[in-house]
Amino acid sequence: MSSIFVRFGKCNLACPWCDTNYNQHSLWTLSQILDKVRSFSSKNIIITGGEPTIVPKIDQLLDHLKAEGYFLAIETNGLKTVPAQIDYIATSPKRLYQHKYQQQCIPFAHEVRIVADEDVLDFCEQIEQRIKANHYYLSPCEVNGEMNLLKTITQLGVLNQRVNKPKWQLSIQTHKLIGIE
């Protein structure tokens, strides 16, 4: 479905394989963001980053968007509380910061997506216990144009051989495979 991405800068993590230059951004006013969003016909918005849950006064923007009838989704690392205005939560917990997720994380997401940057089996099991979700996904990690597809699929097979546990699915960033930035 068509969607408008509202991408914020800054993040509370620093994953070495991150594909978003979250430290390079420009400052926009609330009016500028709303005017830009209104210039598109879609009524679906994905709030992303960096990490959108650390954006000061994000509630003001979300209140305006909800009042105008937008469906709001968020992409978050899941360490901070998700604003109440959000309709759909996609979280991508990071194995590198496993200790943070043991201390605090969101309790629910519509989808969990973990990047298989190393052996993530234990981390996936930890996240299943901490974040209840409708869907769990494992994504290959891309570094310098190379994706670890075989390692990811192998771990996916191990996860799905378990009995009475959530089933995990493969999630590939298709835009990377076809060269769209």
Secondary structure as UniProt FT lines:
FT   STRAND          4..7
FT   TURN            16..17
FT   TURN            22..23
FT   HELIX           30..38
FT   STRAND          44..48
FT   HELIX           52..54
FT   TURN            56..57
FT   HELIX           58..67
FT   TURN            68..69
FT   STRAND          71..76
FT   TURN            84..85
FT   STRAND          88..91
FT   HELIX           95..97
FT   HELIX           98..103
FT   STRAND          108..116
FT   HELIX           121..130
FT   STRAND          132..140
FT   STRAND          142..143
FT   TURN            144..145
FT   STRAND          146..147
FT   HELIX           149..161
FT   TURN            163..164
FT   STRAND          168..170
FT   HELIX           174..177
FT   TURN            178..179
//
